Structure formats: structure tokens, C-alpha cells
Amino acid sequence: MQLKYNRQRSIGSSIGRMLIKMVLLLILVIVGIFLIEKINFPSPEQKFKIDITNEINKLK
């Protein structure tokens, strides 16, 4: 019967893996932002002027 050798990861390698994951996540977020900016969302064609003075007086 042989004992299994469980080697613990060093602090440097675990920090390195975490940094790589964070950089990949950051890249994904930046790419997502650029892709969302490329989508042409419809904008209203006319500007609305709404008079809410009567509503304010009702609230008082």
C-alpha cells in the first residue's frame, strides 16, 4: 500500500491562477461592453414635454 503524495500549491501559483481568471473576466466584460455599444437601439423621434405642475399641486 502506497501513500498518495498530495502536494499543496504554492501561494505564487494560486495567485497567478487567480490573476489569470481576473484578467480573462475583465477582457470578457470589456468585449461585452463594446458589443452592446454596436447595437443600434431605437431612440424616440420626438421630444415629449409633459406638464406635471397639476400633479405636484395634488401631492401637496
VOMAR-867166 format. One record per residue (C-alpha): residue number from 1; z, x, y. Coordinates in pm, 1 decimal. Layout:
! residues N
<site n="NUM" pz="Z" px="X" py="Y"/>
...
! end
This chain:
! residues 60
<site n="1" pz="0.0" px="0.0" py="0.0"/>
<site n="2" pz="-108.4" px="143.6" py="331.5"/>
<site n="3" pz="35.9" px="57.0" py="667.6"/>
<site n="4" pz="-204.5" px="-61.7" py="931.9"/>
<site n="5" pz="-223.6" px="154.0" py="1238.6"/>
<site n="6" pz="-208.6" px="-71.5" py="1543.6"/>
<site n="7" pz="-290.8" px="139.9" py="1840.5"/>
<site n="8" pz="-189.8" px="-4.2" py="2176.1"/>
<site n="9" pz="-443.3" px="4.7" py="2450.2"/>
<site n="10" pz="-367.7" px="237.5" py="2734.9"/>
<site n="11" pz="-294.5" px="99.8" py="3078.6"/>
<site n="12" pz="-615.6" px="251.2" py="3215.7"/>
<site n="13" pz="-838.9" px="77.4" py="2964.5"/>
<site n="14" pz="-672.7" px="-260.6" py="3016.4"/>
<site n="15" pz="-700.6" px="-225.8" py="3394.3"/>
<site n="16" pz="-1063.1" px="-116.8" py="3352.0"/>
<site n="17" pz="-1143.9" px="-423.6" py="3143.5"/>
<site n="18" pz="-974.9" px="-648.4" py="3397.9"/>
<site n="19" pz="-1168.2" px="-485.5" py="3684.8"/>
<site n="20" pz="-1497.0" px="-531.4" py="3499.5"/>
<site n="21" pz="-1418.2" px="-900.6" py="3442.6"/>
<site n="22" pz="-1323.8" px="-949.3" py="3808.3"/>
<site n="23" pz="-1644.5" px="-779.3" py="3927.6"/>
<site n="24" pz="-1855.5" px="-995.1" py="3693.7"/>
<site n="25" pz="-1677.2" px="-1307.6" py="3816.7"/>
<site n="26" pz="-1735.5" px="-1205.0" py="4177.6"/>
<site n="27" pz="-2104.9" px="-1145.7" py="4107.8"/>
<site n="28" pz="-2132.9" px="-1489.4" py="3944.4"/>
<site n="29" pz="-1968.0" px="-1655.8" py="4245.7"/>
<site n="30" pz="-2199.5" px="-1477.0" py="4490.0"/>
<site n="31" pz="-2509.3" px="-1570.2" py="4285.9"/>
<site n="32" pz="-2385.0" px="-1930.3" py="4271.7"/>
<site n="33" pz="-2345.7" px="-1942.2" py="4649.0"/>
<site n="34" pz="-2698.4" px="-1809.5" py="4701.0"/>
<site n="35" pz="-2840.9" px="-2063.0" py="4456.9"/>
<site n="36" pz="-2660.1" px="-2350.2" py="4629.2"/>
<site n="37" pz="-2798.5" px="-2235.8" py="4964.2"/>
<site n="38" pz="-3152.2" px="-2257.7" py="4824.9"/>
<site n="39" pz="-3112.2" px="-2630.3" py="4751.7"/>
<site n="40" pz="-3253.2" px="-2840.6" py="5033.4"/>
<site n="41" pz="-3002.8" px="-3120.3" py="5088.4"/>
<site n="42" pz="-3128.3" px="-3417.2" py="5292.0"/>
<site n="43" pz="-2996.0" px="-3440.3" py="5643.3"/>
<site n="44" pz="-2968.7" px="-3757.8" py="5849.4"/>
<site n="45" pz="-3271.3" px="-3822.3" py="6066.7"/>
<site n="46" pz="-3087.7" px="-3997.5" py="6344.7"/>
<site n="47" pz="-2756.8" px="-3922.0" py="6504.4"/>
<site n="48" pz="-2505.4" px="-4202.1" py="6493.6"/>
<site n="49" pz="-2291.3" px="-4294.2" py="6790.8"/>
<site n="50" pz="-2000.8" px="-4506.7" py="6682.6"/>
<site n="51" pz="-1770.6" px="-4657.8" py="6939.6"/>
<site n="52" pz="-1419.5" px="-4662.1" py="6796.6"/>
<site n="53" pz="-1224.6" px="-4749.1" py="7110.7"/>
<site n="54" pz="-1162.3" px="-5103.8" py="6984.8"/>
<site n="55" pz="-1031.1" px="-4965.8" py="6656.9"/>
<site n="56" pz="-791.4" px="-4734.2" py="6841.2"/>
<site n="57" pz="-660.5" px="-5022.8" py="7052.0"/>
<site n="58" pz="-599.3" px="-5228.9" py="6737.7"/>
<site n="59" pz="-396.4" px="-4947.8" py="6583.7"/>
<site n="60" pz="-166.1" px="-4921.5" py="6886.5"/>
! end
